[in-house]
Amino acid sequence: MKIKISLLACMVSIALSSGCVSNQIGAKHETNLDKATILYKEGATLEEGGADNFLEVESKYVEAAKLGSIDALNALGVLYMKTENYSKAQKYFGEAVKKGDEIASFNLANMELTNAYSEPNINKAIELYSYSADKKYAPALVALGDIYATGKGVSVNFDKAETYYLKGADLDSDDALNRLALLYLMQDGFDGDDKTENAKKTVKLIEKAADRGNAQAIYTLSMMYENGFFYEQDHIRSMGLLEKSAELGYPEALFSMGYLYLIGTNINKDTKKGIELMTQAANHGYSNASNNLGMLALKGEVLPKDYSVARVWFEKGVSEGNILSAYNLAMMNEGGLGGEVNFEVARKLYAISADQGYTASMLKMADFYGNGKGVKEDKENARNWLNKAIETDEPIALMAQANAYFYGMYGYAVDKQRAGEWLNKAKNTGSKEALELEKKWNAVNRYEITKKKMEFKKNVVNH
């Protein structure tokens, strides 16, 4: 079921640690450790503040480490990872591991697994993750589960993966709960029945997380009630859960509530409240909200029409990886909305979303290369982009190929028979736009026939 993908699927990945450090410090030499704590915190403050002075941050951590701070050893490892000084990162993580630090062991395992400084060593990574897991560090349990769930360097073993994820879930790890849900879905298949034993296990996990007040799980339950997945469809129950998730600050819930207020579905229409919630979602980094706010400002719907405001929101969306924002900002640059026409910037933005499979952007790339917009005309490249778009089977791509044959674009010879074949493919998808295109072609054909008749009559009169 598609709903299972949208609600529950999460990406199983084993990512390099971003530098989570322990706050636990031993008490062997209280005076020295007090000084170490102060130095470590000073270094962390400098680093978190975006200080450019790497040497000053490094110096604080080194001094703290000399005075016995395990946090500082781990922080140094992370600092050197960021600068790709892997040998030093390995050294400091290793020193922290010798002192019994589970987080450093986790970080070092990530290095072993991701080929950060040498050939990947899955056995060493498992050993280090296991050391950390034995100390009940949930991310290590999740990492071990990931290894066996995905077969990264080992044989796929769902039973082992489940065991590790369950241990992580017992430590209240939301990542472990998400992984378990995905694991059960992987075993059923994403189109499986929602009443299987694995589906029941998945729902129990989500319910458990929701009972703990997990905003994401509450949102997921809301969507399940809304779509009738596992539970009987219940719009009232769904709205109650959605509101609760939004109150807890979950970005997707804020976005959904904002959208519902804007259109007045399942709730009294309140555009002011809708914009407020949509803005909160955007400020929480939810890129779809940024894109929607940009569109509202671009079109002057609900928000005042303001191209500069639209650009700001689209730029935010692009920075967050939103392909629609990239496309919309490209269109603004292509059309000179809120600034000068800039084909070069537009093409680069279209390329961002085209490379991620957005059909409309692929067609724009074909147009830019086919007509030399901000780039040297290249009919072959234009056809390549058109072919990529066609692979998506989107009606707009099929119609673009039809138009290419009808008008002789991108180096194709005019071939109205082949144009008709491609148009029929688009019509077979149920596309209303394809029917409109057919009407347009018929008008063009009538015009051409009329024009030829008039030219013929003119020639007869003249002779």
PyMOL commands that set and color helices and strands:
alter all, ss='L'
color gray80, all
select helices_A, chain A and resi 2-8+30-48+54-66+70-82+86-98+102-113+122-134+138-150+158-170+174-188+197-211+215-227+235-247+251-263+271-283+287-299+307-319+323-335+343-354+359-371+379-390+395-407+416-427+432-462
alter helices_A, ss='H'
color red, helices_A
deselect
rebuild
show_as cartoon
